[in-house]
Amino acid sequence: MSQSTEIEFKTMVSARDFKRIMTYYHVTAEHITQQTNCYFDTPDKKLKKANAGLRIRLLPEYAEVTLKTPQKEGLLETTERLTPTEAQNYVKLQQVPKNGPVEKKLATLDVAITQLHIISQLTTKRAEFPINAGLLALDESFYGKSGHDFELELEVKDIKTGKAAFDQLSEELNLPYLPAENKISRSLKKMQS
């Protein structure tokens, strides 16, 4: 189990800009990892109302369940590592591990794991690597048969210096700022369209 603070700045990018940035950073197929995110909530949307998010992320070598909850600056991420087989079973059952840190944190939001169900799913091809400003992620996300989009994320340690670094990076890459909703919201909208 781990807990960490996530502070990130992000923008949607066009397919053309995405390819240009991939070329700029010399990103090749070997740098890209595919991940599938399965998002959870309760029927009455308790997590959404609490501005929280819960997902199981399936990666080639391992999986993890992560609960993101708001704090003064950024989000608190509570994460448990899973094997791919464990994760597949939890996804099939639409559950998360019992008696672990994620379940305990959910309890503070008045959410029982028996109330959970999968609300959406998406697959992302991600290139992630450190740059001077922080951890840069370039994401191409696929929403079933309803399309895909492109996003640039910069994860930083400090909100103030991080914002300045993100603005400088956007200027350096000649990127217009296009607000990026979180992936849960985008995947739900794509499913409804």
Backbone hydrogen bonds, N-H to C=O, Kabsch-Sander energy under -0.5 kcal/mol:
donor,donor_aa,acceptor,acceptor_aa,energy
2,S,79,T,-2.2
4,S,77,E,-1.8
6,E,4,S,-0.5
6,E,75,L,-3.4
7,I,5,T,-0.6
7,I,156,V,-0.6
9,F,154,L,-2.2
11,T,152,L,-2.1
12,M,178,L,-2.8
13,V,150,F,-2.1
18,F,14,S,-2.7
19,K,15,A,-2.2
20,R,16,R,-2.0
21,I,17,D,-2.7
22,M,18,F,-2.4
23,T,19,K,-2.1
24,Y,20,R,-2.4
25,Y,21,I,-2.2
26,H,23,T,-1.4
27,V,22,M,-3.0
31,H,28,T,-1.9
32,I,29,A,-1.3
33,T,126,R,-2.9
35,Q,124,T,-2.6
36,T,58,L,-2.1
37,N,122,L,-2.9
38,C,56,I,-2.6
39,Y,37,N,-0.5
39,Y,120,S,-2.7
40,F,54,L,-2.4
41,D,117,H,-1.9
45,K,42,T,-2.1
49,K,45,K,-2.4
50,A,46,K,-1.4
51,N,48,K,-1.8
52,A,47,L,-3.0
53,G,68,K,-2.1
54,L,40,F,-0.6
55,R,66,T,-2.3
56,I,38,C,-2.1
57,R,64,E,-3.3
58,L,36,T,-3.0
58,L,56,I,-0.5
59,L,57,R,-0.6
59,L,62,Y,-2.3
63,A,82,L,-2.4
64,E,57,R,-2.0
65,V,80,E,-2.5
66,T,55,R,-2.6
67,L,78,T,-2.5
68,K,53,G,-3.4
68,K,66,T,-0.5
69,T,67,L,-0.5
69,T,76,L,-2.3
71,Q,74,G,-1.8
75,L,6,E,-2.3
76,L,69,T,-3.4
77,E,4,S,-3.5
77,E,75,L,-0.6
78,T,67,L,-2.6
78,T,76,L,-0.6
79,T,2,S,-2.7
79,T,77,E,-0.6
80,E,65,V,-2.4
82,L,63,A,-3.4
87,A,83,T,-2.6
88,Q,84,P,-2.4
89,N,85,T,-2.1
90,Y,86,E,-2.4
91,V,87,A,-2.7
92,K,88,Q,-2.5
93,L,89,N,-2.2
94,Q,90,Y,-1.0
94,Q,91,V,-0.5
95,Q,90,Y,-2.4
100,G,97,P,-0.6
104,K,100,G,-2.2
105,K,101,P,-2.3
106,L,102,V,-2.6
107,A,103,E,-2.0
108,T,104,K,-0.9
108,T,105,K,-0.5
109,L,105,K,-0.5
109,L,106,L,-1.5
110,D,107,A,-1.7
111,V,106,L,-2.0
112,A,110,D,-0.5
115,Q,112,A,-2.1
116,L,113,I,-1.0
117,H,41,D,-1.9
119,I,39,Y,-2.9
120,S,39,Y,-1.1
122,L,37,N,-2.1
123,T,142,F,-2.0
124,T,35,Q,-3.1
125,K,140,E,-2.8
126,R,33,T,-3.1
126,R,124,T,-0.7
127,A,138,L,-2.1
128,E,31,H,-0.6
128,E,126,R,-0.5
129,F,136,L,-2.4
131,I,134,G,-3.2
134,G,131,I,-1.0
135,L,155,E,-2.5
136,L,129,F,-2.6
136,L,134,G,-0.6
137,A,153,E,-2.7
138,L,127,A,-2.8
139,D,137,A,-0.5
139,D,151,E,-2.7
140,E,125,K,-2.1
141,S,139,D,-0.5
141,S,149,D,-2.2
142,F,123,T,-3.5
143,Y,147,G,-2.9
144,G,142,F,-0.6
146,S,143,Y,-2.3
149,D,141,S,-1.9
150,F,13,V,-0.5
151,E,139,D,-2.4
152,L,11,T,-2.7
153,E,137,A,-2.8
154,L,9,F,-3.0
155,E,135,L,-3.0
156,V,7,I,-3.0
162,G,158,D,-2.1
163,K,159,I,-1.9
164,A,160,K,-1.6
165,A,161,T,-2.3
166,F,162,G,-2.6
167,D,163,K,-2.5
168,Q,164,A,-2.3
169,L,165,A,-2.6
170,S,166,F,-2.7
171,E,167,D,-2.1
172,E,168,Q,-2.8
173,L,169,L,-2.5
174,N,171,E,-1.0
175,L,170,S,-3.0
178,L,176,P,-0.6
181,E,179,P,-0.6
186,R,182,N,-2.2
187,S,183,K,-2.8
188,L,184,I,-2.3
189,K,185,S,-2.3
190,K,186,R,-2.4
191,M,187,S,-2.0
192,Q,188,L,-1.5
193,S,189,K,-1.1
